[in-house]
Amino acid sequence: MGEQPRVIVIGAGFGGLYAARTLKHQAVDVLLIDRHNFHTFTPLLYQVATAGLEAEEIAYPVRGIFRSNTNIDFLMGEVEVIDRAKKTVSIRTNGAVRQERYDYLIVSGGSVTTYFGKPEIGDIAFELKSLDDAIALRNHILRLFERAAWTEDLAHRDALTTMVVVGGGSTGLETVGALRELYQHVLRKEYDALSPRIVLVEAMDHLLAAYPERLQQKALEQLKSLGVEVILGNAVDETAADHIRLASGEVIPTYTLIWSAGVQASPLAQALDLPLKRGGRVPITPMLTTEGDDSVYVIGDMAYLEAPDGKPYPMLIPVAQQQGTLAAKNIVHRLRSEQPKAFSYFDRGIMSTIGRSRAVAYLFNRVQVTGFLAWIAWLGLHLIVLMGFRNRINVLINWIWNYLTYDRSVRIILEPDAAKPKHADEALKSME
């Protein structure tokens, strides 16, 4: 790459990806950094976890996305230090630390799970933030059913097949819906002696806090019609390997706790050495730059920017996408000595699926849709946004097959660590 202004984009999630795409063919050199060499379509992680899709069907190689863009390069590594004074980023890659300079920096590190001051929950709970999380959960569920099929103790068998999801947001609803359908239509036929129990726990007295009350009630009705047990107004008070205890004192014997109750900004925010807002988010200007440093842009889940109603913009994919696009455009504006533009969010609405033909959608903050129509809208939107034509076709075929046959073909228990030769690990470590 030539001697053009250099833009480093940290994170190949939705915000970073849209920023890099906006800068293609511009008079800048772009370095995109991520710890993985692929972009993950995170809204479908729960379908990988519940044996509906293969992992590679919701991921796409970053280098493949930008293979025809000569001004964009990719580095797989973990960002350790951001030196704003020297305008450098230190990245651990291939066992060594590499330092890269920038003229402009776009930070889009995303978010991590929060346990609201109870880190011990993280020792027990499963998350759904990455492909590794989804595959680990899928393996865990299938192993438990294999074990339960040969367990004579009825109480122990019930605990093995009880799945608890904490969090009444979209991820929680989508996960319990998919789990219930997996058991009802697939695993129950193969493990006919088992009687699975799916429980959704929400600390508030309603689901889907961002939705109108009517849609909250419709979501609850659809969950119950599916056979999901919903517990509202009750938080998790204690966790253990074989049970959880709620604030009410109720004990649920289970070996599977899936946590989708909340997120906070990536710890990468601390590397900027700036005062942080609630949830560890970085306060930014309407032009998406940090206060006092107009060469650093922060976008997506890491960014704290108040909307016209005084509330911070939500940690949603569309917000990250639109901020990523604007951050890149504002860099171009500055290079052309043009006035940068302030962020204005175009809200197309929100939607959540609960299972086959069950969903709720709140479109453009006006139109409320439920049931089959909302489900079709959800399917169509996710197919359009999914990266890669081949992935779209594969996912569509899987969805059609699952709909017609009630089958889930991805029911293989993987043991990736066991398959790796030990000498390969030793050789890699000796190179570090």
Steps between C-alpha positions, in 0.01 A plus 500: 500500500613854425565816703136591549335589832469186705179388669505215751168332570488283812235230485347312205151501648213689341630849581860437394394314188273781382772755572756308296255445213424872488874576469564267207608687186571809711840672513597333827680183607288291734618239749220290648592314820308219667583204724321271251548475127125502436191713551225330701131563442424501871117512477505135389740366763210345687416290191852357499465427873170318443619287206314696234799634305867420450750750639643586158154594371493813717865599460699642210880549466600864533763472229235358268279803558773744397700291252433743215575815701870582471488779759372270779722256689422266790697400808385222734600583854402635840531874567686555828593869507366813334742792529303807394795733556724307260207391281599134517323172571681199648366162389594155623517277194684177426650497849657844468393862549476709186463879498301679231462874450183680399380839387142413589374226728154341506439288809218247473580235759139406571379376835543221753259329736438659839390312812397810695761473773482122533804374303458151649203452266747507211663184635173312448309676224523459124511812285405557137748763387718299260509191279706322765224572753232363268690180419587443866133532597388266221752236607395541863128453425557189288732350762239553771234321302732207437572484871135539600397214272702262720416653837256306717465763773192695385585820689852503357364428153259794524783731611711390203222593258398828667631805315479845663543817296539826696397820326170602342646692207511388137792260549330331794170456316662375183713253694220346708278479193766316302582271795136407546458419132822298497370285784139486387557410136839324493658381822178376657459255210850365554492509881138401557547428871604860574275794582694823453420820690579843354492797738537872427584720800465880489565734793245757379127437497484504119690381193658704219539830686543704180167384352146634551295329771278323246796333333648407837178318584482335157857376541411351839195327354700355212767367735242328718326352196834350403535334839762729653475563875534875560599644840467880525600740777758261641878537475770235531641513850736201509653264247665161530601223261176309558241769585410865517317683779271793425447806719164354604679197642387264226766246404516365145717188459687542171839449340439761230481873570504725192559867582356770273406753767731785407815629333756771560763663281811304410791544745683652203329827597740526794796506260391844381572642848184710504224547761232239433124512531258239629571153367862590429404694187713780355333845480521639148399815312213503247771469231597170669844616615628489856502823698816698425638254242340528158728231354337223708148379425309258723191325365249228577457338840808675639368849425289714733304766314166635615207503260261798479290345779798518737557125509816341355461331167433130558763232449344370178646383171330770286646771725849353456455472123384859458770634732766302314389649170489855637838475674661399171318775309606760756864399456462552127330835565793612713754392237309712249480794744123457517277533804441166679139401565328422829357156561127459447359151547244371252297250702341236278365314799569189705386140474540173688418146396370249751486190283322363198237752386538687829654847519436863589608806302481873571569672168595868470373553858145486369398165351447203731508155339474160666491133410567363151538837323755620755685169466517529120626859533769382743614223263514734202697771679762257633547339159557841340755615760686167523847522344572300183268359232603140575419547867158643415417202280620249759306666782186524286522131409549407866203710607276347232615148593443562871158649431383210282653213696536636855855365482833642616789335318787651700498260795863395515699527822841644416817463705736755339767484772528122483562513126801732520844332521682606817827553316329767287421700814854461625646611170281812490586593857873468429458759222346758735 
